[in-house]
Amino acid sequence: MPSQATSNPDFRIRPTTIEDSELILQFIRELADYEKLLHEVVTDVATLQKNLFGEIQHAKAVIGEYKGQPVAFALYFYNFSTFMGKPGIYLEDLYVKPTARGHGFGKMLLAYLAKLAKEKDCARLEWWVLDWNTPAIDFYRSLGAQPMDEWTVNRVSGPNLDKLAQLL
């Protein structure tokens, strides 16, 4: 989707380019710091460039700019619902700089992704939220998001991923 005007004439949403790789990494680090997970960030600019802008683009990102300055971003990828038989959009990261919060920028980024989901005939837009992040949970619920409490997230990574892969 091209650059998108919003209900706020000073706020625009635009797709990222490879030149935004350092900015994307900065946003990822700021979000991780807010989530108390900065110690888990191991990616670097080269890795982001390869995976967001390389031959196989595993995810996409958009930047929210207020008066020409980047203040927010969303990183997402397509998943697939076998029950619906359609793709969906999974929002990996949504972040608005603390100084830019309270202006509806997060809501506009979510609306952008919802519009994209509709244009791509996706069945849904979904994401995770940390259970202690009450402001985010309340915000998402105010937009009609429904928590999926009956599901438990599972993850295999690091040495356990290596072990599992060796079972073949």
C-alpha positions in Angstrom: 0.0 0.0 0.0 1.4 3.4 -0.8 1.8 6.3 1.7 -1.5 6.9 3.4 -2.9 10.2 4.5 -4.9 10.0 7.8 -7.5 11.9 9.7 -4.7 14.0 11.1 -3.3 16.1 8.2 0.1 16.2 10.1 0.3 12.4 10.4 1.2 10.1 7.4 1.8 6.4 7.3 4.3 5.2 4.7 5.9 1.8 3.8 9.5 1.4 4.8 12.5 1.2 2.5 15.9 -0.4 3.1 17.1 3.1 4.1 14.8 2.9 7.1 16.7 -0.2 8.5 18.5 1.8 11.3 15.2 3.6 12.2 13.4 0.3 12.4 16.1 -1.1 14.7 15.8 2.0 16.9 12.0 1.5 17.2 12.5 -2.2 18.0 15.0 -1.4 20.7 12.7 1.4 22.2 9.7 -1.0 22.2 11.8 -3.8 23.8 13.1 -1.4 26.5 9.5 -0.4 27.3 8.5 -4.1 27.5 11.5 -4.8 29.7 12.9 -7.1 27.1 15.8 -5.1 25.7 18.2 -7.8 26.7 16.5 -10.1 24.2 17.1 -7.9 21.1 19.9 -9.6 19.1 19.1 -8.4 15.6 21.1 -5.8 13.7 20.7 -3.6 10.7 22.1 -6.2 8.3 19.7 -8.9 9.6 16.8 -6.6 9.2 17.8 -5.6 5.7 18.1 -9.2 4.7 14.8 -10.3 6.1 12.6 -7.2 5.4 14.1 -6.1 2.1 16.0 -9.1 0.7 15.1 -11.7 -1.9 12.6 -13.2 0.5 10.8 -10.5 2.5 9.6 -12.3 5.7 7.9 -9.2 7.1 6.9 -5.6 6.3 6.9 -2.4 8.2 5.3 1.0 8.0 6.4 4.3 9.6 4.1 6.9 11.1 5.4 10.4 10.6 4.1 13.4 12.5 5.0 16.7 10.8 7.6 14.8 8.8 9.3 13.2 11.8 9.1 9.4 12.5 7.2 8.8 15.7 5.7 5.3 15.3 6.0 2.1 13.5 4.3 -1.2 12.9 5.9 -4.4 11.7 3.7 -7.2 10.4 3.6 -10.3 8.3 1.0 -12.6 6.7 -0.1 -15.8 8.3 -2.8 -18.2 7.2 -6.0 -19.5 8.9 -6.8 -23.1 7.8 -10.2 -22.8 9.3 -11.0 -19.7 7.3 -9.0 -20.7 4.3 -7.6 -17.2 4.0 -4.5 -15.2 5.0 -4.4 -12.9 7.9 -2.1 -10.2 9.1 -0.1 -10.8 12.2 1.1 -7.6 13.9 4.5 -8.3 15.5 5.3 -4.8 16.8 3.3 -1.6 17.2 5.2 1.3 18.8 4.5 5.0 19.3 7.2 7.1 20.9 6.1 8.2 24.4 6.2 11.9 23.4 3.8 11.2 20.5 1.2 9.1 22.5 -2.3 10.3 23.0 -2.8 11.7 19.5 -4.4 8.6 18.0 -1.3 7.5 16.0 -1.5 3.9 17.3 -5.1 3.7 16.4 -4.3 5.1 12.9 -1.6 2.4 12.4 -4.1 -0.3 13.4 -6.7 1.2 11.0 -4.0 1.2 8.2 -3.4 -2.6 8.9 -7.1 -3.3 9.0 -7.6 -1.5 5.7 -4.7 -3.5 4.2 -6.2 -6.7 5.6 -9.5 -5.9 3.9 -7.8 -5.0 0.6 -5.8 -8.3 0.7 -9.0 -10.4 1.5 -7.6 -11.4 4.9 -9.7 -13.1 7.5 -8.3 -11.2 10.5 -5.7 -9.0 12.1 -4.2 -10.3 15.2 -1.4 -9.7 17.7 -0.1 -10.6 21.2 0.0 -8.2 24.1 2.0 -8.7 27.4 -0.5 -9.5 30.2 0.9 -6.8 32.4 0.4 -4.0 29.8 -3.0 -2.9 31.0 -2.9 0.4 29.0 -2.4 -1.5 25.8 -5.0 -4.1 26.7 -7.6 -1.5 27.4 -6.7 0.4 24.2 -7.0 -2.7 22.1 -10.3 -3.7 23.7 -11.7 -0.2 23.0 -11.1 -0.9 19.3 -13.0 -4.2 19.4 -10.1 -6.6 19.9 -11.0 -9.8 21.6 -8.5 -11.5 23.9 -7.9 -15.2 23.0 -7.6 -16.4 26.6 -8.2 -20.0 25.7 -4.9 -20.2 23.6 -1.5 -20.6 25.1 1.5 -19.4 23.1 4.3 -22.0 22.6 7.8 -21.3 21.5 10.9 -23.4 20.7 14.1 -21.5 20.2 17.9 -21.6 20.8 19.3 -25.0 21.7 15.8 -26.5 22.0 15.2 -25.6 18.4 18.5 -27.2 17.4 17.5 -30.4 19.3 14.1 -30.5 17.7 15.5 -30.0 14.2 17.8 -33.0 14.8 15.0 -35.4 15.5 14.6 -36.1 11.7 
